[in-house]
């Protein structure tokens, strides 16, 4: 499961940044101190209306370059599984992307790096709509779980509420400093938070940003935690719906791992960060003993958004078959199978299931863990307020052809 690569701001976030830039200009003052650079600075998007929501295409950290490079990197790592052709599928490997332009573009650039420039000859990209009528048969359960969208206290909106409460703790001191340097303007919490966002977005376009120099290391650690808070409570362990939404893809993938090589060697799904957080919640690979506080930074927390779901994030489940050494009895020498979890090029052990080689988890124990989580989390349709005639599971994640819209 992979998140789309580096992008421009969404329309909503980008509009906030444009409003901030306009307000800075309208103040009609010459800025001093940390903000002196804005006197001659220009917005990083040359055509916001066309570029917002899309992958970045310039600079060393561009989204298009990142997606292609990831394809090459994984081709290098898993080249021993290529070539592989599926007779039932026209000889092509299937991969999936949710129906969003930046997600689809990420899958295409990745495919060019992984399968080669003429990737359409060996692979088929299937587009899965981001619409409510799919029920559980989706890559984006946050769009189909109706109760999650409607529940203002425990659903999607909880993340923004908790973010606003937390960030007020550290932004106050920044506002005092900037106001002292520039008495002609007083910035809101939202605007100062937007400046910190500007740092990251401009880096993905230009490779560097003067906005980053406004803030101290501790202020960026506070910003990092603010990002942890919003995603933790929006689609992770901090919402009642995170785990049940993420279990859909996790369960479908577990069934493929159980089927083994006959299912096919590769299953690539391209989604958003709001789909990765629920899956990691269902897996329970980063368990914190208590929910993240919003009065201070939990320094020993395991949930760190920047480590698990940055733009271009990828979570890989590797199925390992390990041969026993010769000289053992037939029973003793039977091959063992393990699941190793690789998150952004680092192996992460599943808590209480890492007895296999390289901190991997025996397949039987992994299956039991996922099944137990499913029992604990409950039924997707029931929890999401869906009728019994709606799909209750993912059916398209296989190499046998026929589901979703084809793209190229």
N, C-alpha and C positions, 0 to 999 in steps of 0.2 A: 504494500500500500504506500503510495507516494503522494505528497502534496505537490501542487503546481509549483513551478520555479518562481524566481524573483519577479515581482510585478510592481506596477505603479499603484498608487492608492486606489481604493474603491471609490466610486462616485461620492458616496457619503463622506468618507474620510477626506478625500481630495477637496471636496467643497469646503470643509472646515478649514483646511490649510489655505485655500485660496482666500477665504474670508479673513483669515489671520493676516495674510500678506497684504490684502487691501487695507485693512485697518492700520497696519504699520505704516503704509504709505500715506493714508489719509491724516495721520497725526501731524504730518507736516513739520517734523522736527529732525534735527541732525543727531543721529544716535551716537552714544558714547559707550565706553567700557566694553563689556562682553558683546554687545550688539552693534559695535561700530561697523562691522563688515556689511550689514544690511543696507547701508547707504548706497552701495554699488552692486548689490546682489540681485540676481534674477531668478525667478522660479525655475525649478528643474525640469518641468514638463513644458515643451514647446507648443504642444497642441493638446491641452488637457482633455477636451471633449472626446478626442479620438484615442488618447493614450490611457486615460484612467481605466482601471480594471484589467488592462492587458499586460503581457510580459514585457519587461524591459529589454531593450535590444542594443544598448550601448554600454561601454565601460567594462572593466574586468569582472564585474559581478553580475553581468546581465543575465536575465532569466533564460533567454534562448541559448546562450552559451552554456549555462549551468545544466540545462536539460540534456543538451547534446553530450556534454562531458560526462554526465552521469551514465548515459547510455554506453559510452566507450569504456568507462570504468567497470561497469557491470559485465560488459562483454569480455573484458580482460579477466575478470574474476571467474566467470562461469562459461568460458569459451569451450570447455570440455563437453558441455551439453548441447553445443551447436555442431552441425546443423541438425534440426529436428523437424520432421514434416508430419502433418496430420492428414492421412488419406481421406478421413471423413469430413475434413474441413477445407477441401481444395488444396491440401498440402500446406496450409498457412497456420501460423500461430495466432491465436486470438488474444487481444488485450482490450482493456476497458477504460473508459473515461466518462466522468459525469458531464452533463451537457452544459458546459460553460467554456467560453472561447479560450480563456487562459489555461484551463485544464486540458482541453483538447490539443492546444498548441504544444503544451509541455509533453504530452504523449507522443506527438509527431516528431518533435526535435529529439526526444529520447530514443524513439524508434530508429531514426536516422543514425544515431550513434551506436545503438545496440545491434540492429539488424543490417545496417548499411544504407547507403544513399537511396537505393531502390527498394526500400523496406516494404513497399506495397506488394512486391513480388513474393514475399515470404511471410507477411503478417497482415492481419486485418484488425482495424481499430473499431470497436463497437461503442457507440455513444448511448449512455443510459440517461434518460430524461431526469431532470431535477424537479419532478412534479408529484403532487400529493397522491394521485390515483394509483401509484405503484405500490403503496402499502409497504410491506417489508421487503419487496423484491426490488431493492434500490441500492445505490452506492451512497446516497445522501439521505439517511433516515431523519435528519433534522428538518427536512422539507416535507416528510410524510407523517411524522408523529404529531398529530393534531393537538394533543394535550400539552405537549412540550411547548408548542407555539403559543397556546392560549393561556397557560399558567404563568401569570405575571410574577408570582412570588418564587416559585421553584423551577420555572422553565428557562427558556432562552434569555429572557431579559434580566435574570438574576445576576449575570456576569457584569453587565454595565452598572447595575446598582452597587454591587460590592466594589467595583473599580473606583467609582466616584467617592465612596466613603474612604477607601484606603489612600488614594492619591492626595486627598486634602491634607494628610499628615506631613508630607514632604514638600509639596509644592509651595506652601506658604512661605518658607524661607527663601525659595528662589524668587518669588514675586517681590519680596522685600528688597532683595539685592538688585534686581533689574529696575525696580522703581527708584531706588536710590541713585542708580547710574543715569536713569532717564525719567526725570520727574514728570515729563509731559504725557506719560501714558501709563496706565495700570492694567496689567494683563490678568485675565481670568484663569482659573484652574485648567479649563479646557484648552485655552490658548497656549499655556506653558507646556501642557502635555503634548499639544500639537507640534511645538518646537522640537520636542524630543523625538516624535515620530518623523519630523522633517529630516532629522539627522540620518535615520536609517533609510528612508525612501530616496533621499538625494544620493547616498552612497551607491545604491543599486543602479542609478542612472549615470552618475558622473565619476564614481570611484572614490570620492571623498566629499566631505561636507563641513563647512564652517559652523554650522549649527551645533555640531558635536562639541565644539570648543566652549560653548556657553556653560556647559554643565560639568560638575565634578564627577569623579569616579563613583562616589557614594550616591550622588543623585541619579546616575545611570543604573546603579544597583537597585535603587528604589524603583526606577522605571521598569527594570527587568522584572521585579517582583509584581509590579502593577500588571504587567502582561501575564504573569503566572496567575494572578487573581482572576482576571477577566475570563481566561479560558478554563480555569479550574471550575469556576462557578457557572459558566455558560454551557459548556458541553463536556466537562470532565467529572471527577468524583464529587464535586460540590453541587451538582444538580441531580434530582431524583431520576432523571431520564438518561443520563450519560451512558451508564453500563448497558442498559437494555437496547439502546440504539446501536452501540458498538458490537454487541454480541452477534448481530446478524452476519456481518462479514467475517468475524472471527470463527463462528460456527461453520460457515460455508468453507472457509479455508482449512479448518481442522479436518473436515470430511475429505478434502483433496489430499491432505497429508496422510490420512489413513489409507486412501486408495493407492498411493504410492506412484511409482514411475509410469504406470499405465495411464494415469490421469494426464500426464504431460509434464515437461520439465519447468515450464514458466507460467506464472499467472501474475500479470501486472495490472494493478488497479490504480487509476489516477483520480484524486479527489481534492478536497479542501482541508484546512487544518481543523475545521469544525466537524470533520468526519474521522480524523485521526485520533483526536482526544477521546471520543466515546469508545473507540476500539481499544485504546490503551487502558481505559477505565474498566472495560469488560475483562480484559486480560489480567488486570490488577497487578501489573508489573512494577508500579511505583506506589506502593501502599504507604500512606502517611497515617500515623496513629490518630491524628486529629485533623479537622478541616483547617485550611490555611487561615490564620488570623488576618484581620484587616486593620489592626492597630499598630502593627510592627512587622518587620521582616522575619519570617521563620527561616533562620539561616541553615538549619539542618534538614530542610524539606527535601523530599525526593522529586516532587513535581516541579519541573523546570521547563517551561515552554520553549525557551531558547535552545534547549538541548534535545528536545524530542520532536518538535513540530515547527522548526523554522521554515521559511520558504525553501522549497526543494527537499524537504524532509522525506525520508524513506524508512519504512520498517519492513524488514525482510525476515521471513520464516524459512530457515534452511532445513531440509530433511536430509539427515546424515545416516548412511548405512555403514557400520563399522564391522570389519571382518575380525573374528577372533583368531589368535595365533594358531598355527598347525599343532598337531599332537594331542588335541583334546578329543573327547568323545563327541559323537554326532550331536548329542543334546547340548553339550558344552560349547561346541564350535558354531552353533547356529548364529547367523548374523543378528546384530542388535540394531535398532533404529532409534534415532534421537532427533529432537527438534532444537535447533540453535537460533536464537533471536538476535538479529543484527539491527541496531538502531543508529542510523547515520554513521555507518562505518565503524561502530563499536559494538562488541558483543555484550549483551546485557543478560544477566542470569534471572530467570524467573524465580522469585522467592520460594524457597522450600522445594525447588525442583531443578537442581543443577548438578546432579550426580554424574552426568554423562561427560564425555570429553569436551574440553573447551567451554565449560559451564553450560552444557546443553542439558535438555530435559528428556528422559526416556519417553518415547512416543505414547506408550500406554498411560503413563502418568500425566502427560500433557493432555491427552484425551479426557482423562478423568477430571483434571482441573477445569477444562473448558465446560464439560458437562455439569460439574458442580456449580460453576458460575451461572450457567443457564438456569438451573433450578432456583438459585438464589435470586436472580434478577427478575424472573417471571416471564409472562407472555407479552410479546411486543404489541399485539393488537389490543389486548385488554388494557395495558398500561397507557397506550397512546390514544385510546378512545376510538378505535377503528371497529368497523362491523366485522362479523365472522366471515363474510364472503370476500374480504380483502386478502391479498397474498400474505402468508405468514412466514415466509423465508425467502432467501435469495435463490433463484433458479438458474441464472444466466452464467454463473462462474464455472465454466467447464470448456473443454476444447472440442465440443461435439457439434458446434454450429447452431445458428438460429435463435437469437434473442437480441433485441436492441437495434438501434440504427447503425448502419455501417458508415464510417467516415474514412477519409483518405488524406 
